[in-house]
Amino acid sequence: MSAAGWFIVLLALAGANLPFLNQRLFGVVPLRAPKKSAWIRIAEMIVLYCVVGAFGFLLEARAGNRFDQGWQFYAITFSLFVVFAFPGFTWQYLVKRRTA
């Protein structure tokens, strides 16, 4: 696998966990609520999946061998993106924190 391929994998790992590791929209915009809702986190994940996918498509096109992809490719890569989000999901929802 090339360096560009590993870069996309690492970018996907970071992008999948970003919605769960902070309380801001895309890590930048503060929200009025003290905690983000799960729906906002899911919407962020979908947008970040599209951004990472577009960046991967751009790198593939620059390499000169762009391949057409069917719906199966996008279903599998989105599923992988959701699996990549497991550490952030675990940190946000499953780790118990002391309140003292």
N, C-alpha and C positions, 0 to 999 in steps of 0.2 A: 504494500500500500504506500502511496506517495505521501509526502509531507502535507500536501493540500488535503488529502483524504483524512489524515489524522487531525488536522486543524479543524475540519468540519465536525468531526466526531467530538472533539473537545468543546467546540462552540455550541454544539447541540446539548452537551452535558451541562454547560453553564447556563444556556438559555432555558432548559427545562427546569432547572432548580431556582432560577431567579424569582419567579412569582411566589415561591414559598419561603424565601429567606429574608424578606423585608415586608414592610407594611405600606410601601409606596407603589404607585402605579408605574410599572416598568422600571422600578428601582429609582425613579427620578421625581415623579409628580406626587406630592403629598395629598392624601385623601382626608376628608372631614371625619370619617369614622376612625375609631382607634384601631380597629382590625379590619382587614379586607375580607370580603365575603368569598365563599368558595366559587361563586359564579364569576367574580372578577378574576380570580386566579385561573380558572379554566379559560376564560376569554384571553387572558395574557398568554397562556400556553399556546393557544391556537395562533395568535398573532406572531409569537416568537418562533413557532414551527414554520410559519410562512416566511419569516425573515431569514431564518437559517437555511431553509430550502432554496430561497432565491439566491442567497450567497453561494450555496453549493452549485446551483445551476450556472451562476456567473463564472465560478472557477472552472467548471467542466467545459463551458463554452470557450473560455480563454485557452484551455489546453488543446482545443481543436477537435475533440471527439465527443460531441454532444449526442446523447442517445435519447430516443423517444421513450417515454415511460407511460405505462397504463395505470389504471386505478389501483391495481394490486401493489405497485411500488409505493404509492402514497399511503395506502392502508398500512403496509408493513412499516414504513418509516415513521408514521405518526404513532403507531403502537410502540416502536422503539423509543420515540421521544417521551412517551408516557412512562415507559420503564426507566428511562434516564432520570425522570423526576422523582423517583422513589426516595432517594436520600433527603431531598427537600421536604417532601410530603411527610416523611417520618419525623423529621425535625419539627415541623410546624404542628402536626396533629397527634403524634403518638408519643413523643418524649414528654414525660412529666417534669415540670419545673417547680422548684421550691418557691414558695411565696413568703419569704421572710428575709 
